[in-house]
Amino acid sequence: MVNNCTSANPIIQLGHGGSWYEILNKLSTNMFFIRDPALQTQLSERSCFFANLSLPKSPSASLAISTNLTLFRCVNQSDSEEIERRFEDYTSRRCQFFTVYYRNSAFGGGEEGSVPSNCSVIELPRSLAPDSEDELFRLLSAEFTVEWNVSANCSQCHGRGGQCLTNNMNEFRCKYGGAAKSRSKRLKLILATSISGGAFLLLLCAFVSYIIWRRKKRIDEGYLLSRSISFDPSSKSDIEGGSFYFGIPIFSYTELERATNNFDSSKELGDGGFGTDGREVAIKRLYEHNYKRVEQFMNEIKILTGLRHRNLVSLYGCTSRRSRELLLVYEYISNGTVADHLHGERAKEAPLTWANRMSIAIETANALAYLHKSDIIHRDIKTNNILLDDNFCVKVADFGLSRLFPNDVTHISTAPQGTPGYVDPEYHQCYQLTDKSDVYSFGVVLIELISSMPAVDITRHRHEINLANLALDRIQRCAFDELIDSSLGYESDAEVRRMTTSVAELAFRCLQLEKDLRPSMDEVLDFLINIQSGEDGKCDGTVNNTKS
């Protein structure tokens, strides 16, 4: 328990890294009457972005709160018939993205019955006022009692002069020795958990692997500009069977080597340059010539030759897969990546305006909606793969990990691939890739656009290294001012405040752990257009046509 200079009451944290609660009254030695400030804000603002009250679990003690109200929060525009049948006897409250179903029962706790796949169960403290109206935000309360009881094992351990501990498997252990308190001293239970040595080592290894992976990726993939490429394919032939492969020209390695002055480092992407026919191009090198690289090389060609969209990068040509090196020739996008402009070197020169960020979000969503309609999952959506031209128009790039997704299947079973910080947790856990995996990654991109923070940052608190975790916490607590980049005008411009808050709420929905609770990219695009036009929250279920 600690005192907080921002609160008139002492505060308590029930679990390490968890939320802080104000202590309103001490009812007994093991019972406090407390208030959840974040939930209080949500109830006052009538927001449906609340989450389950999370109590830490320990074999040394049990915790319980006063009577709960069970809520069923279902995604709007889902299977309404199934939901109506399941909750026909319930009261409903419609919010922007969800509809909440509940019953004003005098008894708390869970309720029996199946729950539709696109609904989630939430339990929150119920108001104990006798005159509570049958209205959701009056039935809920941010003030409740919390009671804890020491387990029998812990009491016996303490009685014998031991110290109650928990091992890595969350199992009880009694420690005897100098660290144990004498029997005459009062038993103190610390309601917090600490990360174990094994867990810390695992976390450290994960980030070391990530740093090595990033360094290796920079070495393995090089982009160079060409100043002397001829796009006349008449003089070229190839062992693939002609001068074209999947409808694009095949260039010889010697030609591309000559065009880049033996891949001179002075011509690395960013210095500019033009081909002999006036087209500015970029050459992507894949140094490793192993089976995996060849597979990604062929996959990127197959994907891109079948697509035509103003927000997708164009592929001009390639070398043979049997060439000395694997080279792809793209249109050159001159203004760097979105990541550069948000938290890279370009951000220091001239940060992106909110108008530019909103356009980037819409154009990227437009490109992804087009891909999904073409039965393609990108699988590596991130701000480093979203390029910008001189007019800040979007070009989505890097299709090496993309997969065709037939419309007659629900998912593709495949080992998870992608970039740390952007990978769909359900895909990572269940090995089932769906188009909703792209939606999750795009949710992270949306958070980057409003916060200017990178998707992974090991300098942040360990619970917030992953930007998605940080964002979910801030949005659930309605602490938008702690998430949104203040330089965008969040505090001074009411319109920016409205749009950034709405985009945060949309990102919250994209980042749901259960894929069925996430919107489709068509729905995301429609929401973003409505937010930009000032009609957010008024989506009627219609979807704008995706234009190429």
N, C-alpha and C positions, 0 to 999 in steps of 0.2 A: 504494500500500500504506500502511496506517495501523495504529497500535496502538489497541486498544479496551480501555477500562478494565473492561469486563464480561467480557473473555476473556483467558485467560493467553497466547494466541497472537496474533501479528499477523494482520490480516484484509485481504482483497483484494476489490475489486469488479470483476467482469469487464466490466461495461457500465454506463454512467452511468444511475443510477436503478434498477439491478438489485439482486440479492441480494448480501449480503456472505458471504464464505467464510473460514474459519479456515485459515491456512497452518500445516500440521503439520511440513513438511520441505521444504527446497530441494534438489531432486535434481540440478539442473544450472542453467546460466544461463537456460535457456528452459523449465524444467519444475519444477512445484511439486506436492507432495502436499498436498491440501487436504480440508477437511471442510465439508459443507453442514449447518449447525445445524438449519435448518427441516426438511430431509428426515430428519435424525436423530430429531427429535421425532416426526415422522409414523410412522417405522418403529417407534419404541419404543411408540407408542400404537396401532400397527396400524391406521392410518387410510389409507383409499384416496383421500383428497383431494389426492394429489400431482399435480404438473404436470411437463411436459417441462423438462429442464434447458436453459435458454436461453443460448446462446453468442452474443455480438455478432458481426456480420459486417462485415468491413472489407477493402477492396482492398489494404490495406497489410500485412495479416498474416492468418494462418489459425490457428484454435484447434481443438484436439482433446482429448477426454478418454479415459480408459481404457475398457475394454470395456463396452458397454451391454447391457442386457437389454430386449428389446422386449415391451411389454405391450399388450393390447387391452382397454380398459375399456368395458364395455357396460352400458347402462341396464337395470336390472331391470324385469320386467313388460313387456318388449318382445317382438319376434317371436322367440321362443325356438327355433323350428324352424330358421330360417335361421342363427341364431347357433350352434346345436348342430352343424349340418352344417359350418359354416365352421371351427369349433374342436374338432372331434371328437377330434383327436389332441393336444389341449392340456390342461394342468393348469389348474384353475380355483380361484379364491378368491372367495367371496361376501362382499360388504360390505353396508352399510346400503342404499345406493341403487344400487350398481354390482356387477357381477361382473367380475373381472379374469382374463383368459386369458393363459397364458404357457407357454414351453417352456424347460426347463433345458438350453439348448444351450451347448456350449463356445465357440461363436462368437457375437459380438455383432452389432449392426447390424440393419437392417430385415429383414423377412421378406416374401416375395412372396405374392400372393393378394389378392383383393378384400376390402374391409372393409365390413361392414354399416353402413348409414347411421346407426344409433343407437349406434355404437361409435366410439371415438377411439383413436388410436395414441399411446402414450407410451413414450419411451425414457429409462431411468434407469441410473445406474452399477450395474454388477453386481459382487457380491462376488467377490474373487479367491481366497478361502480354499478350499483343496483339499477340505475336508470339508463344504462348504456343503450343507445339506439341500435337498431338492426342495420347499421351502416358501417362499412369496413373500417374506415379510419377512426370511427368512434369506438369500435369493438376492440381495436388494438391499443396497446399501451406501451410506452417506452419505459415505464417504471414497474419494477417487479422485485420479488424476493429471490435471493439465491441462498441455498442451504448446502453445506457440505458436511460429510460424516467420514471420519477416519475408519478404514477397513479393519476387520478383526485381526488380520495378519499384522498390520502396521501397529495396532494397539499392543499386541503381544510382543512384537519386536521392541517397541519403545519401553514396555514394561521390563524387558530383560536388559535394558541399557543399550539397545541397538539403534541404528539409524535406518529409516525407511528409504529405499532407493528403487529405481526402475532401470532394468537393463535395456539393451538394444531391441529386444523383442517385446517391449512393453510388459515385461513380467516383473513381479515383485521380488525384491531381494533385500535381505536384512544384513546390514554391515555392522560388525562389532569392532571395537578398538578405540584408539585415541580420538577418533573423529566423533564418536558417539557422545551424546549428552548424558549427564547423570540423571538418575531416576527422579531426583528431587526437582529438576528443572521442568518448566512448563513446556508441553509439546507444542511446537510451532509447525504448521503446515504451509509450505510455500506453494501457492497456486501458480506454478509456472513450470515449463519444461525447458531443457537445454539440449542442444544438438550433441549427439554422441560423437566420440572420437572417430568411430567407423563411418558415421554419416558425413562428418566433416571431411574425412579423407576422400570419400566418394565424390562429394561436391567439388573438392579441389581438383581431383582427377578429371572431372567433367569439364572444368573450365580450362585446365591445361590442354586437354584434347581439343577444345574449341579454338584456342589460340593457335595451336599447331595446325589445325585444319584451315584456319584463315590464312596463315602464312603459306601453307602448301598450295592453297587455291590461287593466291596471287602469283606464285611461281609457275603453276601448271597452266594458267590461262593468261595469254598475253594478247592485247589488242594493239594493232599498228595501223597507221594510215598509209594509203597508197597514193603515190603521185604520178605513176606512169602505167596504170593498168589499161589495157585495151579490152573493150567489151565486145570485140568482133570475134565470135567463136569459130569462124570458118577455118582457121589454121590449126585448130586443136583437135586431137583425137585422144581416146583414152581406152584402157583395157576394160572399162565398164561396158563398152559397146557403142560408143559414140561420143559426140561433143557435148551432150546434155545428159544430165542425170535428174530424174524426177522433174524434168522441164526446166532446169536451170543450167547455165554454162559450167563446164568443168575447166578449171585453170590448172596448168602444170605448176609443180612446185618451183621450178626454175623461173617461171614467169613472175610468180609472186615474190620470190626471193629478190629478183632484179628490181621489181617495183618498189620494194621497201629497202633497197640498198643493203641486202643481206640482213633484213630485220633490224636495221639500225635503231638503237635505243633512243636516238634523238628524234625519231619519228613516232614515238609512243603517243598513244591516243591523247589528244588535247592540244597538239601543236598546229593542227590544221593541214590541209593538202587536198589536191584535186587530181582526178584521173584525166587521161587524155581526152575523154569524151565529155568532160565537164562535170562528171558525177564524183562527189566526195564519198569515199568508202572507208570502211574499217575492216581490218583483217583479224580474225580471232584464231590464235594458235592453241592447239591442244598438244602439249609436248609429249605426254605419255601415249604411246601407240600400243596400248593393250586392249584386250577384248572389251572391257567396260567402256573405255574411251571411244572405241570404234562404234560401239552400240549407241552411245549418246550422240556421237557425230551423225550417224545415220538417222537416228530418231529426230534430231533437230531439223535435218533436211526434209524428212518426210512430213513433219508437222507444218513447217513454214511454207513449203511449196503449195500446200492446199489451202492457205489462208490469205485473205486480202482484207485488211482493215486499217483505217487511218491511224489507229492507236497501237498497231503492232509493228515492230521493226521489220523491214523488208530484207530478204536474203537475195543477193545478186548472183552468187555462185559459190563453188567449192573446189577443193582438190579431190582426187580419187581417194577412196578409202584405203587404197594400196600405196598411196603416195608416201614419200619419205616422212612427211609430217601432215597432220590433219589440219586443214585450214578452211575457214568459212569466211566468205566475203559479204559484208553487210553494208547497208546504207550507213553513213556516218552521222551520228546524232551529236551535235556540237556542244550542248550545254550541260553535259555531265549527268549525274544521277540525282534522283530525289534525295537520296541519303546525303550526298555532297552538300545539297542546299539546306538540309534540315540540321545536320550536326557534323558536317565535314568542313573542309577548308572554305568552300564557297559561302557557307553560312556566316562566316566572319565578315565577308565582303558586303553582301547584301542579302539579308534574310528574306525568305519568301513571304510575300504578303498573304493575308487571309484569302483574298480573291483568287490568287494563284493556287493556293492549297486546295480550295474548294473545287476549282476546275480540274486539278490533278486527280482528286478523289473521284469525280464524276467520269473523267475520261478513262481512268484505270478500271473503274467498275464497268464501263461500257465495253472495254476490251475483254474483260473476263466474262461478261454476259455473252458476248459473241463467241468466245471459245467454248463455253458450256453448251451453247446452242449447236456448236459444231462437234459436240461429243468429245471435247478435249479438256483435260484437267491440267493446269499449268504445273502445279506441285512445287513451285519454288518462287511464289510471289513474295517480294520484299522490296524495300525502297532502293536497294542496290541494283535491282533488275528493272526499275522504272526509269527510263531515260527521258530527257527533256531537250527539245530543240530550242532555237533562239527565241521563239515566241512562247516558250514554256508549255508547248503541247506535248502530250505524253506519247511515248513509244515503249510498249512493254517488250522486254527482251529475254533471252536465255531460255530456250525450250528444250534443253538437254534432258531434263527429268520429266517432261510432259508425257502424258499418257492418253491414248484414245480410250474413251469411255462409252461403250455401246449403250444405247438408250433402253435396251431390254434387260439390263442387269442393275442390281441395287448397289453393288460395290465391286471393287477389284481388290483381291487379296494380294498384297505385295509388301515387301519389307519397307518400313518407313524411310523416306529420304527427304531431304530438304535442308533448311538452314535453322540452327538453334534459335529459339525465340519466336519462330514463325510456324513451327510444325504443329498441326492439329493434335491435341492430346489424345483424342479418341482413336485417331489413325495410328498414333505411336503405340497405343496400348493394345488395340485390337487388330492391327495390320490390315485394316479395311479402308481403302482409299475411296472417297466419294467427292462429288463436286463441292460438298460442304467443307472439305479440307481447304480448298481455295478461299472459301468464305472466312474461315478462321484466320488464315494468313492475312487476308485483306483487312480484317478487324484490327490486327496489329498495325498495319500500314495507316489506318485511320487514326489510331492513337498517336503514332509518330507525327502525323500531320498536325494534330492539335497541340501536342506537347513539345515537339522539337527534340524529344529524347530518343536514343537508340533502342532497338528491340532488346538488346542484351548489354548490360553494363555492370561489370564485376565490382565497380567502385560503389555501387548503391548497396543499401542494406540487403542482407542475404535473402530476405523474403521478397525483395523487390528488384533483384537482379534481372528477372524476367519482366519486361515492361507490361505484358498482359496481366500478370499478377498485381502489379502496382496499380494498373488502371482499374481493374475490377474492384479493388479495395476502395479507391477514391470515389468511383461512381456509386458504389453501394452506400457509401457514407455521404453522398451528395457533396463531396469535397472537391468540386470542379476547379476551384481556384488553386488547389494543390496539384492539379494535373495539366491544366491548359496553360500554354506559354503566355505569360503576362504581356509580352511584347506585341501580341496580336491585337491588343485593345480590349481584352476580356472585361476589364474593370471600367473602362471609359466609354465603350461603344456598345449600346444596347443590342444592336443588330448582330454584331460579332458575338456577343454573349449568347444570344438566342441560337445562332447557327452552331457555334462550337459546342454548346451544351447538347444540342440535338444530335450532332455528329458523335459525341461521346456516348450518348444513349444508344445510338445505332451500333456503334462499335461494341458496346456491352452485349447487345444481342448477338452479334457475329462471334463473340468470344465465349459463348455458352459451351460448357464442356460436352453436353449432349448435342450431337449434330442435328437431331430433329428439332431442336429449339432454335436453330439458326435460320435466318431467312435465305432464300435463294439469291443469286447475284442479280436476277431481274428485279426482285423486290428491293434489294439494296440500292440498285441504280435508281429505282423509282423514288425511294425515300430521299436519296441525296438530291435529286432534281427538285423534289417538293421542299426540302430544306432551303435550297438555294433561292427558290421562288417565294419563300415565305409561307408555304402551305404545309410545313411539317406537322405531323400528327393528324392530317386529314386524308391520309391515303385510303382510297376506297376499294383497294384490291386490284385495280387495273394496273397493267404493266406497260410502260412505254416500249415501242418497238426499238430494238437495238439497230442503230444505223452504222453501216461500214463506210 
